[in-house]
Amino acid sequence: MSTKTTPLGETSAFVIEPWNVILLNDDWHTFDEVIMQVMKATGCSLEQATEITWHAHVEGEAVCYTGPRERCEHVASILEEIELGVRLERV
């Protein structure tokens, strides 16, 4: 939860609703290509990117990032640079 001060000096609270970036399974890219792009998009470790990529391969999709909508849109755009399939959804 974030807080903000109004012009009258009062503090109000608002909630930023989280979103998920869902990585979809892909039969065109190598595991290494997907892992590297997940790392580039999310800033996660090699181990985390490998787990996400494997989960997407086995289950058909995997949550690869959770955060504010604008940040999720940015992460999705990086994944889409190499034409990976992604979907955004509100948590």
ABEGO torsion letter per residue (X at the ends): XBBBBBAAGBBBBBBBBBBBBBBBBBAABBAAAAAAAAAAAAGBBAAAAAAAAAAAAAAGBBBABBEBAAAAAAAAAAAAAAGBBBBBBBX
